Amino acid sequence: MQQEDWTFNQQQLATAGYTVINNVFTTDEISAIATEITDADTSGPAFRKTKDLFAIRRFLKEIPSLRKLIFIEKLNDIIHSFFGKDYFVVKSIYFDKPGQSNWFVAWHQDLTISVDKKILVQGFGPWTVKDEQFAVQPPLEILQHIFTIRIHLDDTDENNGALKVIPGSHLKGVYRPETIDWERESMVTCSVQKGGVMIMCPLLLHASDRATGNNNRRVIHIEFANTNLPEGLQWAESLNHSR
């Protein structure tokens, strides 16, 4: 496959903190992924289902058969072109936001990482634990070297909860939502086509609204890093995406 030119997208990711690339997956490839999710056993503790949200934590661990369907050649080329070949998966989540969902997410940065156990290490904290999963805020330099790819299984826009972002906010370190100066900052809604991906930095301020249409918003959220953690800390998920 001929290497595509993603120079604009790479520059946009660096300066704005996000970029969108459509037509990464074909309709058939998206259908195969969706079928595998539908056929999975959802009775485990990693699966959460309410009228407003269906979510699967540790997604690639819970449904390992999806790895070959997700990490197709084009996605691997994007990962290598944007991040390099030393990046690996450290977190994966699946979200299905139904049409007319009242679930929304307020402005925030993704400031925590998931780890396998709690070890008190200088510079790491505060700690939280939910459903036997430990999370901790690491030093800023670790967050600055994490990237997220969001794979969209549906057309997504402002009517079904597309992400809203504040471009460039990832360059401002820890940026508390209550201090946002809306006279200086601007908001962008990131529409993504079915089969497209959004790449973003975890320090980018982002939010999503309640759904107002009747269309689902199914998204696979995968985080990548290229560093090992210090003093015995281990990523809760660690997966080499290359086949």
KOLGUPA-985713 format. One record per atom (N, C-alpha, C, CB): x, y, z. Coordinates in steps of 0.001 Angstrom, whole numbers, padded with zeros to 6 digits, always signed. Glycine has a CB too. Example, Ala and Ser with C-alpha at 12.3 -4.5 7.8 and 13.67 -1.06 7.14 Angstrom:
KOLGUPA-985713
+013190-005690+007800+012300-004500+007800+013200-003300+007800+011308-004473+009046+012850-002250+007080+013670-001060+007140+012900+000030+007870+014084-000598+005725
//
This chain:
KOLGUPA-985713
+000848-001195+000000+000000+000000+000000+000881+001242+000000-000958+000007+001227+000584+002186-000868+001376+003406-000962+001212+004258+000299+000973+004211-002207+002327+004742+000818+002304+005562+002027+001582+006884+001757+003740+005825+002533+000613+007221+002597-000130+008464+002428+000616+009614+003095-001552+008334+003010+000287+010816+002661+000918+012016+003214-000002+012603+004282+001216+013071+002090+000410+012501+005533-000374+013025+006645+000305+014242+007259-000585+011946+007708+001068+014979+006457+001822+016120+006989+000903+017139+007657+002618+016795+005872-000203+017485+007002-001146+018444+007594-001662+017936+008924-002321+018711+006644-002049+016655+008966-002604+016090+010201-001567+016057+011318-003136+014678+009945-000319+015756+010974+000735+015741+011983+000975+017127+012559+002024+015194+011392+000959+018138+011683+001130+019513+012151-000057+019956+013002+001308+020463+010961-001266+019573+012601-002456+019939+013359-002441+019281+014743-003726+019537+012587-002023+018023+014813-001936+017345+016104-000958+018069+017026-001507+015878+015916+000178+018496+016481+001191+019167+017297+000711+020525+017800+002475+019339+016501+000032+021288+016951-000336+022657+017317-001711+022752+017973-000304+023535+016093-002681+021971+017475-004043+022050+018000-004338+020971+019037-005034+021945+016868-003563+019872+019016-003773+018796+019980-004697+017703+019500-004308+019353+021233-005176+017810+018258-006071+016789+017700-006025+016857+016186-007527+016978+018209-006472+015801+015549-006687+015799+014101-007638+014666+013756-005340+015651+013325-008311+014780+012627-009273+013771+012169-008824+013231+010812-010716+014369+012076-008813+011914+010673-008522+011254+009400-009694+010342+009083-007169+010448+009454-010407+010627+008024-011541+009798+007629-011090+008692+006672-012637+010662+006972-011980+007732+006454-011748+006640+005504-010546+005771+005875-011550+007205+004118-010375+005517+007155-009315+004604+007590-009803+003163+007483-008872+004922+009045-011044+002919+007908-011651+001592+007835-012759+001598+006783-012211+001160+009222-012896+000495+006072-013988+000359+005112-015279+000012+005855-013657-000725+004046-016402+000107+005141-017692-000265+005729-017688-001711+006178-018825-000034+004732-017110-002605+005373-017048-004023+005742-016185-004240+006978-016504-004851+004579-015087-003512+007086-014211-003660+008257-014907-003182+009533-012900-002876+008048-015657-002089+009430-016418-001599+010587-017508-002594+010964-017038-000215+010288-018175-003173+009975-019223-004160+010250-018659-005382+010955-019913-004581+008956-017470-005818+010552-016844-006976+011187-016506-006682+012648-015576-007385+010422-016007-005469+012927-015707-005077+014304-016993-005043+015132-015003-003695+014339-018045-004428+014586-019313-004311+015310-019916-005682+015606-020307-003467+014506-019818-006599+014664-020352-007948+014865-019610-008661+015983-020260-008764+013571-018294-008518+016012-017489-009161+017055-017868-008632+018435-015988-008934+016795-018155-007336+018526-018579-006749+019805-019948-007271+020203-018604-005212+019720-020873-007325+019254-022230-007797+019524-022228-009245+020006-023096-007664+018272-021328-010046+019455-021289-011469+019793-020522-011775+021073-020681-012235+018664-019892-010774+021670-019070-011001+022865-019938-011261+024093-018151-009797+023120-019380-011997+025044-020023-012234+026334-019880-010964+027175-019395-013479+027070-020993-010322+027494-020955-009030+028191-021275-009159+029680-021933-008065+027544-021109-010349+030223-021504-010565+031622-020404-010214+032615-021911-012004+031822-019185-009973+032153-018065-009733+033053-018087-008353+033685-016781-009918+032318-017248-008133+034709-017229-006846+035425-016704-005688+034595-016397-006971+036661-016014-005968+033487-015489-004888+032642-016569-004278+031758-014351-005405+031775-017751-004899+031742-018841-004430+030885-019849-003644+031721-019535-005622+030169-020175-002451+031243-021144-001603+031938-022233-001218+030947-020461-000330+032548-023486-001474+031321-024575-001168+030390-025723-000515+031137-025060-002444+029666-026097+000708+030682-027258+001422+031181-028041+001931+029981-026847+002592+032132-029147+002610+030235-029926+003144+029119-029187+004270+028406-031278+003643+029612-028195+004866+029077-027476+005997+028503-026093+005650+027969-027347+007065+029522-025578+004472+028314-024200+004166+027921-023930+002677+028030-023203+004946+028788-023231+002151+027005-022663+000812+027064-021157+000975+026930-023254-000133+025940-020414+000496+027905-018962+000673+027894-018278-000645+028225-018532+001770+028895-017104-000841+027630-016277-002010+027918-014884-001508+028271-016236-003010+026700-014464-001692+029503-013109-001357+029915-012164-002502+029537-013052-001072+031442-010878-002191+029429-009879-003193+029040-010347-003947+027799-009613-004183+030203-010824-003164+026857-011551-003649+025680-010772-004715+024907-011871-002486+024758-009509-004443+024617-008719-005369+023803-008309-006615+024582-007480-004669+023272-008325-006526+025907-008096-007718+026723-009356-008559+026826-007612-007327+028118-010495-007896+026945-011758-008612+027116-012196-009309+025834-012843-007654+027577-011895-008698+024669-012288-009300+023385-011038-009346+022507-013459-008480+022681-010108-010254+022788-008828-010276+022059-008961-010564+020573-007927-011296+022664-010065-011182+020160-010263-011465+018734-010382-010199+017904-011500-012312+018538-010624-009054+018561-010763-007786+017837-009428-007210+017387-011473-006778+018703-008338-007671+017964-007044-007049+017673-006719-007109+016184-005936-007731+018476-006943-008260+015570-006605-008394+014147-007538-007576+013267-006655-009859+013728-008752-007275+013756-009703-006473+012990-009429-004978+013136-011126-006785+013433-008875-004584+014262-008618-003166+014530-007267-002730+013985-008684-002888+016028-006237-003509+014239-004889-003088+013846-004574-003547+012419-003838-003649+014832-005355-002983+011505-005150-003243+010083-003941-002454+009591-006417-002874+009265-003510-002730+008390-002294-002106+007881-002381-000588+007894-002011-002588+006478-003522-000028+007500-003615+001435+007423-003527+002060+008802-004920+001857+006743-004162+001473+009809-004074+002040+011154-002646+001919+011687-005066+001335+012108-001998+000793+011466-000610+000652+011910+000303+001663+011223-000110-000768+011640+000039+001944+009942+000828+002958+009236+000642+004333+009877+000432+003009+007747-000584+004640+010276-000848+005916+010949-000094+005972+012274-002370+006110+011183-000168+004908+013060+000514+004877+014350+002015+005091+014167+000247+003542+015070+002605+004372+013227+004054+004484+013005+004434+005863+012467+004529+003397+012030+003609+006413+011572+003922+007717+010973+003805+008852+011990+002994+007988+009786+002825+008774+012880+002594+009857+013836+003455+009721+015086+001133+009897+014228+003639+008496+015566+004252+008305+016877+005616+007618+016818+003333+007504+017746+005856+006805+015799+007059+005983+015758+006732+004543+016090+008113+006520+016720+007730+003674+015957+007487+002241+016112+007677+001730+017538+008391+001485+015198+007965+002635+018471+008168+002186+019846+006938+002377+020720+009330+002917+020454+005830+002832+020144+004603+003025+020913+003812+001725+021025+003737+004112+020272+003158+001542+022177+002356+000341+022420+001073+000750+023140+003156-000718+023258+000084-000121+023100-001218+000158+023713-001091+000107+025234-002292-000855+023221-001666+001110+025919-001675+001109+027382-003093+001214+027957-000824+002256+027904-004091+001446+027122-005469+001519+027608-006421+001399+026436-005721+002837+028381-007530+000678+026644-008530+000561+025574-009921+000507+026189-008272-000702+024696-010824+001287+025622-012206+001373+026104-013129+001433+024891-012415+002625+027037-014292+000824+025020-015335+000941+023999-016514+001690+024606-015777-000468+023466-017034+002670+023859-018210+003426+024278-019308+003286+023235-017859+004914+024499-020514+003051+023676-021687+003120+022801-022675+004062+023475-022326+001686+022542-022815+005251+022892-023738+006259+023414-025001+006209+022570-023099+007696+023398-026106+005654+023089-027328+005501+022289-027932+006843+021883-028357+004697+023064-028723+006819+020807-029475+008009+020440-030392+008421+021582-030286+007766+019158-030526+009726+021808-031313+010301+022897-030706+010037+024270-032717+009754+022856-029411+009691+024313-028755+009474+025601-028623+010783+026365-027374+008837+025404-028849+010718+027684-028663+011883+028541-027252+011958+029110-029669+011861+029670-026396+011007+028703-025027+010961+029222-024196+012046+028547-024388+009559+028993-023507+012842+029338-022629+013867+028790-021347+013892+029610-023321+015265+028788-020315+014509+029062-019028+014607+029753-018626+016071+029793-017926+013738+029049-018350+016581+030992-017974+017981+031160-016536+018200+030684-018129+018412+032638-016143+019441+030549-014788+019780+030116-013752+019166+031059-014609+021310+030050-012751+018515+030485-011713+017876+031294-010510+017537+030424-012257+016604+031982-009400+017228+031070-008245+016602+030443-008165+015162+030944-006922+017392+030756-007536+014280+030182-007326+012905+030636-006009+012868+031409-007309+011891+029423-006107+013040+032722-004930+013246+033551-004456+011991+034280-005210+014312+034544-005160+010877+034143-004757+009671+034861-004403+008550+033887-005873+009215+035809-003595+007621+034382-003269+006407+033646-003733+005217+034471-001739+006317+033336-003965+004091+033819-004376+002868+034508-003156+001995+034754-005444+002096+033687-003007+001537+036001-001863+000702+036376-002351-000547+037090-000876+001484+037273-001449-001537+037227-001876-002842+037742-001978-002893+039263-000922-003904+037276-001291-002011+039967-001345-002009+041426-000908-000641+041942-000449-003135+042019-001136-000405+043230-000761+000865+043840+000614+000747+044479-001806+001301+044885+001534+001564+043991+002864+001679+044579+003138+003164+044744+003968+000976+043691+003534+003570+045941+003787+004987+046182+005116+005372+045544+003794+005303+047704+005028+006178+044503+006195+006624+043752+006160+008145+043695+006226+006000+042312+007287+008772+043926+007352+010237+043925+006888+010792+042578+008787+010718+044235+006012+011787+042641+005505+012423+041429+004235+011810+040896+006533+012376+040377+003801+010669+041471+002583+010008+041026+001505+010182+042086+002839+008507+040740+000376+010765+041704-000735+010966+042618-001538+012195+042194-000228+011119+044067-002806+012258+042618-003504+011352+043536-003890+010017+042872-004755+012036+044077-004294+009075+043725-004692+007737+043302-006197+007569+043418-003972+006671+044133-006768+006739+042549-008160+006313+042675-008236+004829+042335-009104+007155+041745-009313+004181+042753-009550+002784+042386-011035+002601+042138-009044+001806+043495-011355+001929+041036-012742+001681+040676-012819+000310+040025-013294+002791+039726-013687-000540+040579-013857-001901+040049-012511-002617+039940-014547-001860+038668-011719-002484+041017-010423-003154+041127-009399-002663+040093-010612-004647+040979-009635-001490+039517-008700-000903+038566-008083+000342+039188-009405-000562+037222-006755+000349+039330-006062+001493+039919-005761+002529+038835-004754+001041+040623-005944+003784+039205-005613+004895+038316-004836+005931+039119-006901+005523+037680-003902+006591+038437-003068+007573+039118-002689+008671+038135-001800+006910+039718-002535+009885+038657-002033+010977+037822-000511+010929+037836-002557+012366+038323+000107+010736+036650+001567+010659+036584+002174+012049+036390+002005+009723+035441+003493+012146+036412+004135+013421+036082+003752+013892+034680+005658+013294+036192+003804+015193+034489+003363+015802+033238+004097+015240+032025+003558+017299+033299+005404+014951+032157+006163+014493+030990+005677+013149+030470+007632+014400+031334+005078+012330+031331+004499+011066+030858+003232+011347+030049+004183+010120+032055+002373+012217+030560+001141+012564+029833+001448+013206+028486+000276+013512+030673+002539+013945+028412+002901+014621+027164+003357+013651+026084+003992+015633+027423+003622+012404+026444+004062+011407+025471+003037+010285+025291+005399+010820+025898+001798+010556+025680+000687+009632+025419-000171+010216+024306-000169+009382+026714-000650+009341+023427-001570+009755+022369-002765+008815+022353-000863+009770+020984-003895+009353+021958-005135+008584+021890-005638+008534+020460-006207+009187+022814-006064+007344+020036-006751+007185+018755-008173+006727+019050-006003+006162+017817-009137+007448+018505-010549+007121+018672-011103+006659+017318-011355+008351+019224-011491+005401+017250-012025+004808+016023-013544+004915+016072-011567+003312+015858-014131+005501+015033-015574+005764+015026-016308+004719+014192-015864+007178+014482-017259+004049+014855-018068+003035+014184-019356+003619+013617-018394+001907+015145-019592+004900+013871-020778+005605+013355-020365+007006+012923-021919+005670+014434-021132+007590+012001-020979+009023+011728-021265+009783+013020-021937+009495+010566-020386+010715+013355-020511+011411+014632-020430+012914+014420-019422+010948+015615-021425+013628+014945-021442+015084+014865-022061+015640+016134-022219+015569+013613-022449+016925+016105-022969+017561+017315-024293+016966+017770-023137+019041+017085-024981+016212+016895-026280+015647+017264-026177+014359+018073-027085+015388+016027-025044+013679+018021-024915+012436+018794-023635+012405+019631-024941+011232+017855-023259+013561+020138-022216+013596+021157-020798+013616+020667-022369+012465+022017-020546+014199+019503-019157+014331+019047-018348+015124+020070-019095+015019+017655-017054+014850+020147-016220+015588+021083-016135+017064+020715-014828+014983+021133-016199+017891+021729-015862+019305+021609-014476+019476+022209-016927+020230+022325-013642+020282+021573-012275+020464+022065-011908+021946+022061-011273+019657+021204-010892+022288+022858-010321+023625+022847-008937+023510+022220-010257+024248+024296-008795+023882+020946-007515+023710+020258-006369+024396+020986-007610+024245+018846-005237+023707+021079-004047+024263+021694-003977+024146+023205-003940+025663+021330-005062+023682+023837-005072+023607+025304-004111+022550+025839-006477+023311+025798-003700+021612+024983-002755+020571+025419-001365+021132+025691-002663+019473+024369-001106+022348+025231+000215+022970+025404+000315+023768+026702+000521+023880+024223-000735+023767+027499-000799+024626+028688-000666+023851+029989-002096+025392+028698-000148+022617+029906+000017+021825+031118-001320+021418+031697+000814+022594+032150-001390+021300+033010-002663+020993+033667-003519+022254+033647-002444+020479+035140-004655+022183+032975-005512+023339+032698-006880+023048+033313-005626+023625+031140-007153+023635+034450-008395+023345+035159-009598+023949+034423-008325+023881+036599-010645+023158+034214-011804+023654+033453-012415+024921+034029-012859+022592+033388-012381+025053+035363-013002+026236+035968-012220+027511+035678-013128+026047+037469-011008+027378+035117-010211+028571+034808-010224+028910+033316-008776+028372+035273-011033+028219+032524-011076+028503+031085-011529+029945+030851-012028+027511+030355-010752+030674+030094-011094+032053+029737-011722+032015+028342-009821+033005+029776-013060+032057+028293-013761+031911+027020-013634+033144+026135-015219+031616+027268-013081+034223+026658-012803+035371+025793-011517+035149+024993-012693+036660+026630-010683+034228+025462-009441+033911+024757-009512+032579+024017-008287+033886+025734-010297+031649+024536-010340+030295+023991-011522+030142+023034-010432+029258+025128-011390+029189+022115-012488+028865+021201-012737+027366+021252-012169+029325+019741-013949+026974+020919-014362+025586+020966-014632+025071+019559-015603+025422+021847-014218+023839+019283-014443+023208+017980-015133+021871+018210-013100+023018+017194-016153+021560+017419-016791+020244+017445-016123+019357+016402-018328+020353+017182-015691+018175+016815-014921+017277+015944-015833+016218+015333-013772+016602+016733-016393+016537+014172-017195+015561+013450-016275+014542+012786-018097+016253+012400-016646+013263+012877-015847+012184+012300-016781+011238+011566-015031+011427+013398-016408+010849+010364-017226+009922+009583-017056+008491+010086-016860+010007+008093-018063+007682+009859-017972+006255+010140-016745+005675+009437-019263+005521+009691-015895+004970+010192-014662+004427+009631-013475+005367+009752-014872+004084+008197-013700+006567+010275-012617+007516+010470-012048+007440+011868-013092+008913+010187-010928+008132+012078-010315+008165+013403-010033+009612+013792-009009+007322+013435-010061+009842+015086-009614+011102+015670-008403+010785+016525-010752+011799+016510-007330+011533+016331-006125+011385+017141-006033+012614+018038-004833+011222+016244-005741+012407+019317-005705+013544+020237-004683+013316+021335-007087+013788+020847-004261+014412+021942-003382+014391+023107-004251+014358+024365-002419+015631+023117-003881+013589+025387-004723+013514+026583-004856+014832+027324-004179+012488+027514-003887+015751+027147-003965+017044+027823-004883+018031+027114-002590+017639+027944-005435+017650+025974-006388+018504+025268-007690+018572+026062-006650+017976+023826-008150+019786+026370-009449+019933+027029-010555+019508+026072-009670+021395+027503-011424+018596+026551-012490+018105+025690-013738+017795+026513-012029+016857+024922-014863+017714+025819-016160+017468+026450-017082+016877+025395-016768+018785+027064-018251+016395+025834-019273+015962+024872-020647+016219+025457-019107+014459+024508-021603+016526+024579-022959+016860+024994-023865+015640+024977-023530+017942+024098-025051+015819+025536-026099+014814+025410-026470+014646+023938-027344+015206+026250-026933+013462+023577-027398+013235+022211-028740+013926+022001-027514+011721+021913-028933+014477+020806-030209+015129+020484-030891+014471+019284-029987+016619+020201-030208+013538+018620-030809+012824+017502-031117+011396+017900-029887+012850+016279-031300+010530+016921-031612+009135+017204-030483+008201+016789-032891+008737+016500-029297+008741+016599-028181+007940+016102-027188+007614+017210-027471+008670+014969-026782+006347+017264-025777+005940+018238-024428+006575+017919-025650+004413+018272-023571+006616+018954-022185+007023+018760-021306+005957+019393-021902+008443+019377-020796+005065+018532-019930+003986+019010-018474+004351+018692-020324+002609+018355-017649+004315+019724-016255+004743+019599-015349+003756+020329-016063+006179+020161-014242+003410+019697-013181+002631+020342-012052+003601+020681-012669+001450+019414-011736+003711+021954-010750+004659+022481-009504+003864+022881-011328+005476+023711-008368+004134+022224-007140+003399+022504-006022+004396+022792-006761+002466+021317-005344+004223+023931-004234+005092+024308-002905+004370+024098-004375+005547+025776-001898+005133+023654-000576+004595+023337+000493+005373+024097-000309+004652+021812+001520+004668+024532+002680+005299+025174+003940+004597+024692+002573+005239+026736+005087+005216+024973+006358+004625+024541+007366+004511+025672+006955+005442+023421+006873+004596+026930+007780+004533+028069+007290+003513+029087+007919+005913+028723+008239+002873+029758+007916+002032+030900+007803+002909+032135+008983+000923+031102+007015+002468+033102+006808+003229+034322+007894+002885+035342+005406+002953+034903+008188+003801+036278+009307+003591+037212+008949+002764+038438+009835+004912+037663+009946+002241+039063+009893+001653+040406+008818+000588+040572+009666+002731+041415+008689-000276+039580+007772-001401+039707+006352-001143+039247+007735-001829+041098+006010+000098+038948+004686+000372+038383+004588-000246+036990+004412+001904+038324+003429-000813+036687+003194-001415+035383+001878-000895+034819+003178-002961+035481+001832-000667+033509+000582-000311+032848-000429-001449+033060+000813-000038+031320-001691-001095+033296-002734-002116+033461-002925-002901+032172-004066-001469+033888-002743-002250+031045-002759-002914+029744-001448-002605+029061-003975-002457+028870-000890-003579+028395+000315-003371+027613+000274-004345+026446+001606-003564+028480+000130-003795+025250-000088-004630+024064+000679-004064+022895-001585-004732+023720+001442-004907+022227+002115-004525+020991+001102-004639+019856+003380-005421+020721+000806-003514+019224-000241-003491+018208+000215-004064+016876-000725-002086+018008+001507-004088+016615+002024-004529+015306+001830-006029+015164+003530-004160+015140+001469-006423+013948+001251-007842+013691+002416-008402+012915-000060-008072+012929
//
